[in-house]
Amino acid sequence: MFAQTDWVPAGTSGRRKTVGYGANMTIVQFEFEAGGGVPPHSHPHEQIGYIISGKMEYTVDGKTFVLTAGQSTVVLGGIVHSGRALENSVIIEAFSPVREEYRK
């Protein structure tokens, strides 16, 4: 299966679009302006993120770190996490299982 959705708002000063999904995974592109991001949250999905460009500050399970282009992060399902763009940033995120709400 494959689906590319239109851009929709994401977090603060951000947007996302689903670039594909299969039976067990969803791939999403996020773009955030500097200062934008997502507040602390959790979900049952395992999440792997890859920074295409920019610089992101992540807090995962109470630990904060900065990632730049070419770096990635893994967040296990159920773990509280957040992200904030330190500069304009583009990120690709993979979620498993499928994020049904991202198919639209």
C-alpha positions as CSV (number, residue, x, y, z in Angstrom):
1,M,0.0,0.0,0.0
2,F,1.1,3.6,-0.5
3,A,-0.4,6.9,0.1
4,Q,0.9,10.4,0.0
5,T,-1.3,12.9,1.8
6,D,-1.5,16.7,1.6
7,W,0.3,18.8,4.1
8,V,-1.5,19.4,7.4
9,P,-0.5,21.4,10.4
10,A,1.6,19.7,13.0
11,G,2.5,20.9,16.5
12,T,3.6,24.6,16.6
13,S,4.9,26.2,13.4
14,G,5.0,22.9,11.7
15,R,3.4,20.7,9.1
16,R,3.4,17.0,8.1
17,K,2.5,14.8,5.3
18,T,2.4,11.0,5.1
19,V,4.7,9.8,2.4
20,G,3.8,6.2,2.6
21,Y,2.4,3.3,4.7
22,G,2.3,-0.4,4.6
23,A,0.6,-3.1,6.7
24,N,2.9,-2.4,9.7
25,M,4.5,1.0,9.2
26,T,3.8,4.6,8.4
27,I,6.4,7.1,7.0
28,V,5.8,10.8,7.6
29,Q,7.7,13.9,6.7
30,F,7.7,16.8,9.2
31,E,8.8,20.4,8.6
32,F,9.2,22.9,11.5
33,E,10.2,26.5,11.5
34,A,12.8,27.5,14.1
35,G,11.1,27.6,17.5
36,G,8.3,25.2,16.4
37,G,7.8,21.7,17.6
38,V,5.6,19.2,19.4
39,P,4.8,19.3,23.2
40,P,5.4,16.3,25.5
41,H,3.3,13.4,24.4
42,S,3.3,9.6,24.1
43,H,1.7,7.0,21.8
44,P,1.8,3.2,21.5
45,H,3.9,3.4,18.3
46,E,7.6,2.8,18.1
47,Q,9.1,5.8,16.3
48,I,12.4,6.3,14.4
49,G,13.3,9.8,13.3
50,Y,16.0,10.9,10.8
51,I,17.0,14.6,10.5
52,I,17.2,15.6,6.8
53,S,18.1,19.2,7.5
54,G,18.2,21.6,10.4
55,K,18.7,21.1,14.1
56,M,16.2,19.6,16.6
57,E,16.2,19.4,20.4
58,Y,14.5,16.3,21.6
59,T,13.5,15.3,25.1
60,V,12.8,11.6,25.5
61,D,12.0,10.0,28.8
62,G,13.3,13.1,30.6
63,K,16.7,13.2,28.8
64,T,17.3,16.1,26.4
65,F,19.7,16.0,23.4
66,V,20.3,17.9,20.1
67,L,20.3,16.2,16.7
68,T,21.5,17.7,13.4
69,A,21.2,16.6,9.8
70,G,22.2,13.0,9.3
71,Q,21.4,11.9,12.8
72,S,18.5,9.8,14.1
73,T,16.6,8.9,17.2
74,V,14.4,6.0,18.4
75,V,11.5,6.4,20.7
76,L,9.9,3.2,22.1
77,G,6.1,3.1,22.3
78,G,4.6,4.6,25.5
79,I,7.6,6.8,26.2
80,V,6.9,10.6,26.8
81,H,8.8,12.7,24.3
82,S,8.9,16.1,22.7
83,G,10.8,18.0,20.0
84,R,11.7,21.6,19.3
85,A,13.3,23.0,16.1
86,L,16.4,25.0,16.9
87,E,16.5,26.1,13.3
88,N,14.2,25.3,10.3
89,S,14.2,21.5,10.1
90,V,13.0,18.7,7.9
91,I,12.5,15.2,9.6
92,I,11.4,11.8,8.3
93,E,9.7,9.7,10.9
94,A,8.8,6.0,10.7
95,F,6.0,4.7,13.0
96,S,5.2,1.0,13.8
97,P,2.5,-0.2,13.9
98,V,0.6,2.0,11.4
99,R,-0.6,5.4,12.6
100,E,-4.2,5.2,11.3
101,E,-4.8,8.9,11.9
102,Y,-1.9,9.7,9.5
103,R,-3.5,8.0,6.6
104,K,-5.9,10.9,5.9
